Amino acid sequence: MIAPRMRILVVEDNPILRKQLIRSLKEKSYAVDSAEDGEESIYKAMNWPYDLIILDIMLPKIDGWEVLNKIRENQLSTPVLMLTARDKVADRVQGLNSGADDYLTKPFDMDELHARIGSLIRRSADKVSPRIAIGTIEIDTGAQRIFSDGEPVTMTKREYGIVQKLALGRGKVVGTKELLETILDENDDSMSNLLNVHLFNIRKKLGKDFIKTVRGQGYLIE
Protein backbone atom coordinates (compact mmCIF):
# COMPACT_ATOMS: atom_id res chain seq x y z
CA MET A 1 0.00 0.00 0.00
CA ILE A 2 1.39 3.38 -0.98
CA ALA A 3 1.03 6.07 1.71
CA PRO A 4 1.17 9.85 1.36
CA ARG A 5 4.30 11.88 2.07
CA MET A 6 2.38 14.51 3.91
CA ARG A 7 4.47 16.30 6.56
CA ILE A 8 3.54 15.99 10.24
CA LEU A 9 5.01 17.54 13.40
CA VAL A 10 4.84 15.31 16.49
CA VAL A 11 5.08 17.23 19.77
CA GLU A 12 5.44 14.80 22.68
CA ASP A 13 7.83 14.88 25.64
CA ASN A 14 7.48 11.19 26.53
CA PRO A 15 10.40 9.61 24.61
CA ILE A 16 8.78 6.17 24.38
CA LEU A 17 5.46 7.44 23.02
CA ARG A 18 7.23 9.93 20.75
CA LYS A 19 9.29 7.14 19.17
CA GLN A 20 6.17 4.97 18.81
CA LEU A 21 4.31 7.78 17.07
CA ILE A 22 7.21 8.57 14.73
CA ARG A 23 7.67 4.90 13.85
CA SER A 24 3.95 4.36 13.23
CA LEU A 25 3.67 7.49 11.06
CA LYS A 26 6.79 6.65 9.09
CA GLU A 27 5.39 3.16 8.45
CA LYS A 28 2.53 4.97 6.71
CA SER A 29 5.27 6.96 4.93
CA TYR A 30 4.40 10.36 6.34
CA ALA A 31 7.33 12.76 6.54
CA VAL A 32 7.74 13.29 10.29
CA ASP A 33 9.47 15.99 12.35
CA SER A 34 9.38 15.96 16.15
CA ALA A 35 9.71 18.28 19.12
CA GLU A 36 10.22 17.46 22.81
CA ASP A 37 8.98 20.69 24.38
CA GLY A 38 6.75 23.66 23.72
CA GLU A 39 9.47 26.10 22.71
CA GLU A 40 10.91 23.77 20.08
CA SER A 41 7.45 23.03 18.70
CA ILE A 42 6.62 26.72 18.27
CA TYR A 43 9.89 27.34 16.45
CA LYS A 44 9.32 24.46 14.03
CA ALA A 45 5.63 25.29 13.47
CA MET A 46 6.57 28.87 12.54
CA ASN A 47 9.38 27.90 10.19
CA TRP A 48 8.22 24.82 8.29
CA PRO A 49 4.93 23.98 6.53
CA TYR A 50 3.06 21.08 8.13
CA ASP A 51 -0.07 19.30 6.97
CA LEU A 52 -0.83 18.38 10.59
CA ILE A 53 0.50 18.92 14.11
CA ILE A 54 0.03 16.25 16.78
CA LEU A 55 0.30 18.18 20.03
CA ASP A 56 0.54 16.85 23.58
CA ILE A 57 -0.88 19.11 26.30
CA MET A 58 1.55 18.40 29.14
CA LEU A 59 4.89 19.69 27.81
CA PRO A 60 8.06 21.13 29.38
CA LYS A 61 8.81 24.87 29.16
CA ILE A 62 5.55 25.81 27.44
CA ASP A 63 2.43 23.66 27.67
CA GLY A 64 0.28 22.57 24.75
CA TRP A 65 -2.40 25.17 25.44
CA GLU A 66 0.07 28.03 24.98
CA VAL A 67 1.62 26.36 21.92
CA LEU A 68 -1.84 26.11 20.36
CA ASN A 69 -2.55 29.76 21.17
CA LYS A 70 0.74 30.86 19.56
CA ILE A 71 -0.03 28.85 16.43
CA ARG A 72 -3.47 30.40 16.03
CA GLU A 73 -2.27 33.92 16.97
CA ASN A 74 0.11 33.73 14.03
CA GLN A 75 -2.77 32.87 11.70
CA LEU A 76 -1.51 29.34 11.03
CA SER A 77 -4.44 27.21 9.88
CA THR A 78 -2.53 23.91 10.19
CA PRO A 79 -4.84 21.22 11.63
CA VAL A 80 -3.96 20.41 15.24
CA LEU A 81 -4.75 17.08 16.90
CA MET A 82 -4.42 17.37 20.68
CA LEU A 83 -3.18 14.44 22.79
CA THR A 84 -3.78 14.22 26.52
CA ALA A 85 -3.99 11.75 29.36
CA ARG A 86 -6.94 13.69 30.71
CA ASP A 87 -10.44 12.48 29.94
CA LYS A 88 -12.44 15.43 31.20
CA VAL A 89 -15.12 17.14 29.15
CA ALA A 90 -13.80 20.54 30.27
CA ASP A 91 -10.36 19.78 28.80
CA ARG A 92 -11.83 18.70 25.48
CA VAL A 93 -13.99 21.80 25.35
CA GLN A 94 -11.01 24.03 26.17
CA GLY A 95 -8.94 22.42 23.42
CA LEU A 96 -11.63 22.78 20.77
CA ASN A 97 -12.45 26.35 21.82
CA SER A 98 -8.75 27.23 21.67
CA GLY A 99 -8.54 26.21 18.03
CA ALA A 100 -7.75 22.49 18.13
CA ASP A 101 -9.31 20.51 15.30
CA ASP A 102 -9.56 17.18 17.09
CA TYR A 103 -8.83 15.59 20.44
CA LEU A 104 -7.52 12.13 21.34
CA THR A 105 -7.23 10.77 24.88
CA LYS A 106 -4.33 8.54 25.92
CA PRO A 107 -4.03 5.61 25.66
CA PHE A 108 -5.28 5.39 22.09
CA ASP A 109 -5.22 2.93 19.22
CA MET A 110 -2.85 3.78 16.37
CA ASP A 111 -5.48 2.79 13.80
CA GLU A 112 -7.83 5.41 15.25
CA LEU A 113 -5.02 7.97 15.19
CA HIS A 114 -4.36 7.32 11.50
CA ALA A 115 -8.09 7.53 10.69
CA ARG A 116 -8.33 10.90 12.44
CA ILE A 117 -5.21 12.16 10.66
CA GLY A 118 -6.65 11.26 7.27
CA SER A 119 -9.94 12.93 8.12
CA LEU A 120 -8.26 16.15 9.31
CA ILE A 121 -6.02 16.42 6.25
CA ARG A 122 -8.97 15.94 3.89
CA ARG A 123 -11.08 18.40 5.86
CA SER A 124 -8.35 21.06 5.74
CA ALA A 125 -8.31 20.70 1.95
CA ASP A 126 -12.13 20.91 1.81
CA LYS A 127 -12.32 17.30 0.64
CA VAL A 128 -15.09 15.42 2.45
CA SER A 129 -14.80 12.31 0.28
CA PRO A 130 -11.55 10.32 0.41
CA ARG A 131 -11.73 9.89 -3.38
CA ILE A 132 -10.55 12.57 -5.79
CA ALA A 133 -11.45 12.06 -9.45
CA ILE A 134 -9.48 13.94 -12.10
CA GLY A 135 -10.48 12.78 -15.56
CA THR A 136 -9.61 9.09 -15.79
CA ILE A 137 -7.35 9.34 -12.74
CA GLU A 138 -8.68 8.59 -9.26
CA ILE A 139 -6.77 9.19 -6.04
CA ASP A 140 -8.22 7.23 -3.13
CA THR A 141 -6.75 8.95 -0.07
CA GLY A 142 -8.53 6.53 2.25
CA ALA A 143 -7.05 3.38 0.71
CA GLN A 144 -3.98 5.44 -0.29
CA ARG A 145 -3.95 4.23 -3.88
CA ILE A 146 -4.06 5.73 -7.38
CA PHE A 147 -6.01 4.35 -10.33
CA SER A 148 -5.92 5.15 -14.02
CA ASP A 149 -8.90 3.96 -16.06
CA GLY A 150 -9.79 1.79 -13.09
CA GLU A 151 -6.41 0.07 -12.99
CA PRO A 152 -4.05 0.53 -10.01
CA VAL A 153 -0.89 2.54 -10.68
CA THR A 154 2.30 1.63 -8.82
CA MET A 155 4.12 4.64 -7.40
CA THR A 156 6.88 5.36 -4.93
CA LYS A 157 5.98 7.00 -1.63
CA ARG A 158 7.27 10.38 -2.73
CA GLU A 159 5.54 10.22 -6.11
CA TYR A 160 2.27 9.53 -4.33
CA GLY A 161 2.95 12.38 -1.90
CA ILE A 162 3.43 14.84 -4.75
CA VAL A 163 0.23 13.72 -6.49
CA GLN A 164 -1.85 13.89 -3.31
CA LYS A 165 -0.48 17.31 -2.33
CA LEU A 166 -1.35 18.78 -5.74
CA ALA A 167 -4.69 16.95 -5.98
CA LEU A 168 -5.87 18.14 -2.56
CA GLY A 169 -5.13 21.71 -3.67
CA ARG A 170 -6.39 21.19 -7.21
CA GLY A 171 -6.18 24.36 -9.26
CA LYS A 172 -3.67 25.95 -6.88
CA VAL A 173 -0.03 26.47 -7.85
CA VAL A 174 2.37 24.86 -5.38
CA GLY A 175 5.92 26.21 -5.40
CA THR A 176 8.97 23.97 -5.68
CA LYS A 177 10.12 24.73 -2.12
CA GLU A 178 6.69 24.02 -0.62
CA LEU A 179 6.35 20.80 -2.60
CA LEU A 180 9.76 19.58 -1.45
CA GLU A 181 9.12 20.53 2.17
CA THR A 182 5.87 18.60 2.05
CA ILE A 183 7.41 15.30 0.99
CA LEU A 184 10.72 15.56 2.89
CA ASP A 185 11.25 15.65 6.64
CA GLU A 186 14.08 17.06 8.75
CA ASN A 187 16.07 13.82 8.43
CA ASP A 188 16.02 13.72 4.62
CA ASP A 189 19.08 14.79 2.69
CA SER A 190 17.60 14.72 -0.81
CA MET A 191 18.61 17.23 -3.43
CA SER A 192 15.97 19.44 -5.02
CA ASN A 193 16.76 18.15 -8.52
CA LEU A 194 15.15 14.87 -7.45
CA LEU A 195 11.80 16.64 -7.70
CA ASN A 196 12.23 16.77 -11.48
CA VAL A 197 12.90 13.04 -11.49
CA HIS A 198 9.74 12.37 -9.47
CA LEU A 199 7.67 14.62 -11.75
CA PHE A 200 9.04 12.91 -14.85
CA ASN A 201 8.06 9.50 -13.45
CA ILE A 202 4.57 10.67 -12.46
CA ARG A 203 3.92 12.12 -15.89
CA LYS A 204 5.15 8.91 -17.48
CA LYS A 205 2.61 6.93 -15.43
CA LEU A 206 -0.36 9.34 -15.43
CA GLY A 207 0.15 11.36 -18.62
CA LYS A 208 2.53 14.15 -19.58
CA ASP A 209 -0.12 16.85 -19.03
CA PHE A 210 -1.43 15.56 -15.69
CA ILE A 211 0.81 17.92 -13.72
CA LYS A 212 1.29 21.35 -15.27
CA THR A 213 4.46 23.40 -14.85
CA VAL A 214 3.82 27.10 -14.22
CA ARG A 215 7.10 28.70 -15.20
CA GLY A 216 8.72 30.63 -12.37
CA GLN A 217 5.97 29.68 -9.91
CA GLY A 218 5.64 25.93 -9.44
CA TYR A 219 3.27 23.14 -10.35
CA LEU A 220 -0.46 22.38 -10.34
CA ILE A 221 -3.13 19.89 -11.31
CA GLU A 222 -5.93 21.67 -13.14
C-alpha positions, -999 to +999 in steps of 0.1 A: +000+000+000+014+034-010+010+061+017+012+098+014+043+119+021+024+145+039+045+163+066+035+160+102+050+175+134+048+153+165+051+172+198+054+148+227+078+149+256+075+112+265+104+096+246+088+062+244+055+074+230+072+099+207+093+071+192+062+050+188+043+078+171+072+086+147+077+049+138+039+044+132+037+075+111+068+066+091+054+032+085+025+050+067+053+070+049+044+104+063+073+128+065+077+133+103+095+160+124+094+160+161+097+183+191+102+175+228+090+207+244+067+237+237+095+261+227+109+238+201+074+230+187+066+267+183+099+273+164+093+245+140+056+253+135+066+289+125+094+279+102+082+248+083+049+240+065+031+211+081-001+193+070-008+184+106+005+189+141+000+162+168+003+182+200+005+169+236-009+191+263+015+184+291+049+197+278+081+211+294+088+249+292+055+258+274+024+237+277+003+226+248-024+252+254+001+280+250+016+264+219-018+261+204-025+298+212+007+309+196+000+288+164-035+304+160-023+339+170+001+337+140-028+329+117-015+293+110-044+272+099-025+239+102-048+212+116-040+204+152-047+171+169-044+174+207-032+144+228-038+142+265-040+117+294-069+137+307-104+125+299-124+154+312-151+171+292-138+205+303-104+198+288-118+187+255-140+218+253-110+240+262-089+224+234-116+228+208-124+263+218-088+272+217-085+262+180-078+225+181-093+205+153-096+172+171-088+156+204-075+121+213-072+108+249-043+085+259-040+056+257-053+054+221-052+029+192-029+038+164-055+028+138-078+054+153-050+080+152-044+073+115-081+075+107-083+109+124-052+122+107-066+113+073-099+129+081-083+162+093-060+164+062-090+159+039-111+184+059-083+211+057-083+207+020-121+209+018-123+173+006-151+154+025-148+123+003-116+103+004-117+099-034-105+126-058-115+121-094-095+139-121-105+128-156-096+091-158-073+093-127-087+086-093-068+092-060-082+072-031-067+090-001-085+065+022-071+034+007-040+054-003-040+042-039-041+057-074-060+044-103-059+051-140-089+040-161-098+018-131-064+001-130-040+005-100-009+025-107+023+016-088+041+046-074+069+054-049+060+070-016+073+104-027+055+102-061+023+095-043+030+124-019+034+148-048+002+137-065-018+139-033-005+173-023-014+188-057-047+169-060-059+181-026-051+217-037-064+212-072-062+244-093-037+259-069+000+265-078+024+249-054+059+262-054+090+240-057+101+247-021+067+240-006+063+208-026+098+196-015+091+205+022+059+186+021+074+153+010+107+156+029+113+156+066+141+171+087+161+138+084+160+137+046+191+148+027+176+147-008+186+172-034+160+194-050+168+182-085+152+149-075+118+166-077+122+168-115+129+130-115+097+124-095+077+146-117+090+129-148+081+095-135+046+107-125+039+121-159+051+089-175+026+069-154-004+093-154+002+114-186+025+141-196-001+169-190-014+156-157+008+179-137+013+214-153+045+234-148+038+271-142+071+287-152+087+306-124+060+297-099+056+259-094+033+231-103-005+224-103-031+199-113-059+217-131 
